[in-house]
């Protein structure tokens, strides 16, 4: 018996609306609320929310990361290309070889494309 289920993940950033729009497009989700301090994306099976933190400093890749998302795709090369067009960046350090690609979202959070 579980005590709880995860209904969403909250990610710190400086621009909640912009990051929500990026992930809504990347995940085929919908931005359901957004202002200067908070934004939420409904993207099954998990909602993502973004909260404004004035002194936010993005993780350093490679190195310290607070949390990262793994995105499963049918065609990794096509997905990486589309995510780069949405505003993700491709860092030079790529430890995944043929298994995954690390990208950075517009706020600098690393995420993996599997």
Buried (B, 14 or more C-beta within 10 A) or exposed (E): EEEEEEEEEEBBBBBBBBBBBBBBBBBEBEBEEBEEEBBBBBBEEBBBBBBBEEEBEBBEBEEEBEEBBEBEBEEBEEBBEBBEEBBBEEEEEEEEEEEBBBBBBBBBBBBBBE
